[in-house]
């Protein structure tokens, strides 16, 4: 049995409970812990998070406790050593997002411990040699906790299956502690049972290249590895990784992995990504993801790795003019472009049609395309027909592309039968979502799969569909700060009971209905469908963030299906 108790709303006491299996308390008060929990000895699971407690009282005893979650207690800086002396059965300990500076010695007497999770503990700088005593440990997760070094004794944890660490070169601290090596030689190669390895380093550190090279050299010893996350500051390191093989294997190691995440290229202190951090974080969670930052070329090895990637994130590539590198990337599902200022065209049709003619397939997996801050972008597709290259695209996001005037050309429209969501935001020159010459298409219904359309901050937008009817699946239409948009497109055979339109009331009242699209005037169902958009500043910030997080919503939808 697992019990949820809320002592902020109840007068109940723990003193009379003798057979409680689990105590889950969110925002627990320090005095409550100090006075009431002492008598509860049969607990198996305790979760105390998001509280204001500065320390844990030392009069607690939980001999049967197996899981202890103390995460997200930012004020928690001290845990008395005696606290852990009475938990011989503890298997899971999570102290992430706390202010602890070190681990009390009794932690290393928790010989049953299998998972130690210390994520984003900003004041914790190193693991002591005593970590070697936790020989049953299977998961050691310190992602986001900047350690200055790894102890040589880490190699004694031979049962580890998951290791996640972040490293930072605090040179003065290392000198004061007489720490010679940040990553001792051959530590990783001893952890032969590892299935998941994540190593994040500070890209500004001078030791970074040598450290990552040593890590790559240890990988052939990790034959059970299935998930690998690395930061590679140079393309030369990527080249080394791409060519690395396990003994007697024909395929490179990375092709044998079920998941990888490689961040490639030099990060610079002078550049701060303009992409919302939560969107970047969501994108980097995608399976088989490549992020290339501050790139100046595309190496053969990068192009080869891209063939096996599920997601591509290009951030500030200085020379790339289009995405011709994708012409052999049939497995790619997600693509994110940020600050690639030489790019005037996303796709050049001449590159892709050559591939289609020869093999009959291309980009048949791309489902999500997001484009942010491409200041010179003029057109998404240029040249001859798409040859069904974008037939699977389901989400298109355009944000801050100041030279883009039209989104969809006739050539592109014929391929987007499965497009479900469009977000266009802050593109100051866009006049038409769909080019005017698209009226020559044989079908008068366009974007037949479209469900969500959001148009935000488009001061020059005058037309959405250039007289064509939007497909019958539309459910949600949001228009904000598009002052020149005076008419809506015909909504065709859309379900009149489910469509929702949101915008400013002044804009809605000024719409013209005596147009060819609406020869009978404004239909009654649209009056019911419209709701005024709250223009409160805080709400609009939240609204913009919600749509920038469309990736997360899309991934969740895919997972649910």
N, C-alpha and C positions, 0 to 999 in steps of 0.2 A: 504494500500500500504506500502511496505517496501523497502527503498531505500538504496543502497550501494554507498557511496561517497568516492573517493580516492583523497584527497587534496594534495597528493604528486605529482600527475601527472596532476592536473588540476588547472587552474587559477580561477575557480569558487569561488563564495562567498556565505556564508550562509545568508547574510544579506537580500537577496531578496526572500528567501524561507519562505513562511508563512503557508504552510499546510503540512509540512513534518511529516510523521508518525514515521519513524525509522532512526536513524543515527548509522551506524556501521562503526567504524574507527579503523583499526588495526595499531598500531605504531604511534598514533597521537602525534603531537608535543605540548608542553606546551603553546607556544605562540599562536598557533592556537586556543586552548581552551580559552585562556585569552581574545583574541581579537574578535573572530568571532561567537562564539556560543551564545553569550548573547542574540541575537535577535530571536533565534529559541525557541518559547515558546510552540509550539503544539506537541512536540515530545512525543511519547509513549514509545519508546525503545531506549536506548543508550548502545552501547558496545564499550568500549575503553580498549584494551588489548595489551600486549607486547610493551609498550611504555617506554620512559625514563622520564616521568613526575615525579617530586619529590613531587608535591602537586597539589591539585585542586584549581583553582581560586575561590574567594568568590563572584564574581559578576554574578553568573549563576542563572537562575530561570526557572524551568520546572514544571509548575503547573499541567500539564496533564500526566507527566511521570509515567509509570507503572512498567517498568523494567530497572534496571541500573546494568550493568556488568563492573566492574573495575578490573577484575581478571588479574593475570600475569603481574602486574606492580611492579616489585621488588623494584624500587626506590621510589615508592609512600609510604610516611611515614606520611603525614599530610593531613587531610581533614578538612577544616574550619567548625566549628559548624553551621555557617549560611548556608552552602551548602545544608543541609538537611531540612532547615526550609521552603523551597519553593517546596516541593514534597509531597503534602498531599495525592496523589493518588498512591504512590509507593507501589507495591506489592512484587517485587523481588529485592533483593539487594545482589550482589555477589562481595565480596572484597577478594577473595582467592588469595594466592600467592602475597601478598603485605607486606609492612614493617610497617603496622600500629601497634601501641602499645596499643591503647585503642579505645573504641567507643565513639564518641562525644555524649553528652546528647541529642541533637535533634534526634538522631537515635531512641530513645525510645519514640519519639512523632510521629513516623510513624505508626499511629494506623491501617492503611490499610495493613501493611506489612504481607505477608503470607510466604515468604521464605527469610531466612537470612543465607547466605553461606559464611563461613570464613575458608576455608580449607588452611592448610599449612601456616598460618600466624605465623611465628616463634617468633615474638616479643610480641604477644598477650598472656597474661598469665591467665587472669580471665575475667569472665563476671560479670558486676556489678548487684546489686539487682534490678536496674531499668528495667532489662530485663522483669520483671513481667508485665510491661505495654503493652507489645506486645501480647495482648490476642488473636489476630487473627492469630498468627503465626502457620503455619502447618508444616514447615520444618525448622529445626535448624541443620545445618551441619558444624561441626568444626573438621572434620576428619583430622588428621595430624597437628592440632594446639594443642600444649601441654599445657593444662590448669592445674593449680595447685589445682583447686577445682571447685565444682559446687555450685552455690548460692542456698540457701534454697528456694528462690523465684521462682526457675525454676518450682516448682510444681504448680504455678499459670497458666502455659501455657497449659491449659487443652484441647486446640484444636490441640495440636501437634500430627501429624501423623508419622513424621519421625524425629528421634533424633540420630545424629552421633557425638560422642565426643572422644577425646583422652586426657588421664590424665597422669600427670607427677608429681612426689613428689619432689618439690623444698622446702626442709625442712626449710632452712634459710629464704626463702621468706615468707613462711607461718607464721613463728614465728614473723617476722617483721610486718606482717599485722594482727597478732593475729587471724589467721584462725584456727579454732578448728577442723573442719571436712572436709575431702576431698569430700566425698559424704554424704550429710546430710541424716538422716534416713527418709525412706518412701517417698523420692522425686519421684522416678520412679513409685511407686505404685499409685500416684495421676494422672499419665498421662495415663488414661485408654483408650484413643483413639489411642494410638500408634500402628502403623502397622509395622514400621521398627525401630529397635534399634541396634545401633552399638557402642560398648564401647571398646576402645583399651587402654591398660595401659602399662606403662613401666615395663617390667618383673623383673627389678632389684630392684624395690621398695619393701621395707619390708612390706608395708601396702597392697600390691597387693592381697594376699590371702583373707584377711578379707574383703576387698572391693568387690571382686568378689563374695564372699559368700553372702554378703548382697544384691548384685544385683540379684543373683539367687533366693533369698528368696522373692524378689519383683515380680518376673515373673508371679506367679499365678494371680496377679491383672490385667495383660495385656491380656485380652481375645481376643482382636482384632489383636494381634501380628501375622505377617506373615513372617517377615524377622528378623533374629537375628544373630549378629556377636559378638563373645566374645573371649577374651584371657583367657585361664584357665591354670594357672601355675602348677597345680597338677592334677593327674588323679583322686584324691579324689573329686575335684570340678566337673570333668566330671561325675563321678558317681552320685553326687547330682543332676546334671542337667538332666541326662538321666532318672532318676527315678521320676522327677518332673512332676506333672499332674495338669491340671485345675480341679476345683471342678466338680464332677460328670462325668468326662471324663475317658474312659477306656485307651486311648492312652496317652503316655507321651507328654509333650508340644512340644518337638522338632519334633515329628512325625506329628504334626498338622501344622507345618510350611511349606510354599511353598519354602523357601530358608533359609539356615543356613551356617555359616562359623565359625568353632571352631578351634582355635589354641591351642594345648594342649602340656604341658610339659615346663620344665624350660629352659629359654634362658640364655646363659652364655656370659659374657663379653669376655671370652677367645676364643670364637669361632666366626668366621665370615664366613657366608655362601659363598661358592665358586660359587654358582649358579648365573648367570647373574640376576641382580635385576629386569630387565624388564620382564624376563621370570617368575620369582617368582610372580611378581605383576600380570601378566596375569593369572597365575594359580589360585591365590587366589581370582580372580573375578568369578571363576566358581561357579555355583549353587551347594548347598549342599556339601561344601568342608570341609574336615577334614585335618588339618596339625598336625602331631605328631612330636615333636622335642625333641632330647636328651632323647629318651625313653629307658627304660631298660626292659620293659615287655609289655605284651598286656593284659589288664584287660577284664573281661567279658563284662563290660559296653562299652568299646571301640569297641569290636567286635560286640556288639549289634548295636551301633550307625553306624558302618560301613555298616551294612545291608541296611541302608537307605540313604547312601551317594552316590553322583554322582562323586565325585573326592577325591582321597587320595594322600597326599603329606607326604612322610616319609623323614625326614631330620635328619641324624645322629642317627639312632637307633643302640644301642650298642650291642644288643644280637640277633636280628632277623636273621635267617639263610635262610629263603625263605618266599614266600608270601602265605603260607598255610592259613593265616587269611582271604584270599579272597574267600575261598571255598564256602561261603554262600553269597557272595556279588554280587547278580545278577543285581543290579541296577548300579554298578560302571562302568563309562565310561572313566574316566581319571585317570592315575596313574603316579606319579612322585617319583622317588627314588634318593636320594642324600646322599652320604657318609655313606652308611650302610655297614660297613667294614666287618662284619661277614657273609655277604651274598655271598655264592659261587654259588648258584643256585637261579634263580628267581622263577621258578615253579617246584615243585616236583610232577611228574605225579601220584605217588601212592596216594597222598592226593586228587587229583581232580578226578581221575577215580573212587574212591569209591563213591563220590558224584554223578557222572554221572550215575553210575550203579543203584543208589537208586532213583534218581529223574529225570534223563535224561536231566539235564540242569546245566550249570555252566559257569560263566563269559561270558554269552552270550551278554553282553552289552559293554565290554571293547573295546574301540576304539582307545585310545591314551596311549602309554606306553613310557615314557622317563626315561632313566637311566644315571645318571651322577656320576662320581667319586666313583665307586664301585671297590676298588682296588683289592679285592679278587675274583671277579666274574669270573667264569670259563665257565658257560654254562647257557643259558636262560631256557631251558626245560630239565629236567632229568627224566629218568624212562620211563614207558609205554606210549602208545599213548595218544594224547591230548583229544580224545573223543569230538572233535569240541569245546573245551573250548575257543579257541581264534579265532573262525570263524569270529567274527565281528571286529577284530583289523584292523585299517586303517593306523595308523602312528606309526612307531617305531624309537626312537632316542637313540643312544648309544654314550656316550661322556666320554672319559678318563676312560676306563676300561682296565688297563694295563695287566691283566692276561687272557683276553678273546682271544681265538685263532680262533674260528669259531662262526658264528652267527646262522646259520640255520642247524639243523640236519634233517635227513629224516623224523623223527617223527613229527617235528614241521612244516616242509614244507607242508605236506598234509593238514594242517588246515588253511593256510594263504591265502585263495582265495580272500579275500577282502582287503588285505594289499595294500595301495596306495602310501605310501611314506616311504622311509628308509633313515635315516641319520646316518652315522657312522663316528665319528671324534676322532682323537687322541687316538686310541687304538693300542698300539705299537706292540702287538704280533699277531694280526689277520693276518692269512695267506690266509684263504679262507672265503668268505662270505657264501658260501654254502658248506657243508661238501662233501669230495670226494666220500664217499659211497652213496651219493644221486643219483648217476647215475643208481642205481638199481631200482629207482622208475619206475612204469609202464608208467607214463606220462613223455614225454621228454620236456614238457613246464612247467616251474615253475613260481610261483608268477604271476598268470594270470591277476591280477588287478593292478599291479605296474605301477604307472605313473611317480614318481620322485625318483631318486636314487642319493644320494650325498655321496661320499667317500673322506674324507679329512684327510691328515696327517696320512697315514697308511703305515709305512716304510716297513713292511714285507708282504704286500698283494701281492699275485701272481695270484690269480684266483677269479673271481666273482661268476661264476655259475657252475664250475667244469664240463663243457661240455654241460650242459643243456641250453635250449633256454629260454630267458627271455620272459615273457608274451607279448601279442600283444598291451597292452595299454600304453607302455612306451612312455613318451613325453619329459622327461628332464633327462639328465645324466651329472653329474658334477664329475670330477676326479681332485684332486689337491694333489700334493706331495705324490704320490704313485709310487715311482721309480721302483719297481719290477713288477709292473703290465704291462705285455707286450702284452696282447691280450684281446680283448673285447668278451663278450658272444654273441652268435647268438641272434639277435633281433626278430627272428620269423616273425610273421605277423604284426609287428607294422606299423603304418601309416607313410610311408616314407616322406610324405609332412609336417609332424608336429614335428617330433623328433628333439631335439636340444641337442647337445653334447658340453660341455665346458671343457677346460683343458689347460695345458701348451702346447705350440706348440712343444717344444722339446720332450715331452712325446708322443704327437700324431704322430710325424714323426718317432718315434722309434717303434711304434706298429708293431707286426707281423701279416700278413694276410694270410700266407701259413699254416693255421691250419685247423683242421677238421670243425671248426665252419664257416670258410670262405673259402671253397674249391675253390671259383671262384675269390679269391683276394678281395681287398677292393672295395665295390660297390660304384657307382658314387653318390648315394644319401647321403652317409655318408660324402663325401667330402663337400657337400653343408651344411650338418647338423652341422659340426664342426665350432666353433668359439673360438678364443684364449681367455683365461681367463686373465684379467688384473691382473698382480702380484704386482701392486703398494701396498705398505704396508697398506695405509689408506683404500684402496678398499677391501683388504682381511679382515681387521677388520670388515668392514661394512658387507661383505659377510658372515662371520662367525656369526655375530649377527643376520643377516636376517634368517639364518637357525635355529638358536637357538630360534627364535621367530615363529617357525613353528606352535606352539600351537595356537597363535593368528590367524594365517592364516587359520588353520584348523577349529577353532571355528567359524570364519566368514563365511567360506564355508558352514558349517553345518547350520548356521542361514539363509543363503541365500537360502538353499534348503528346 
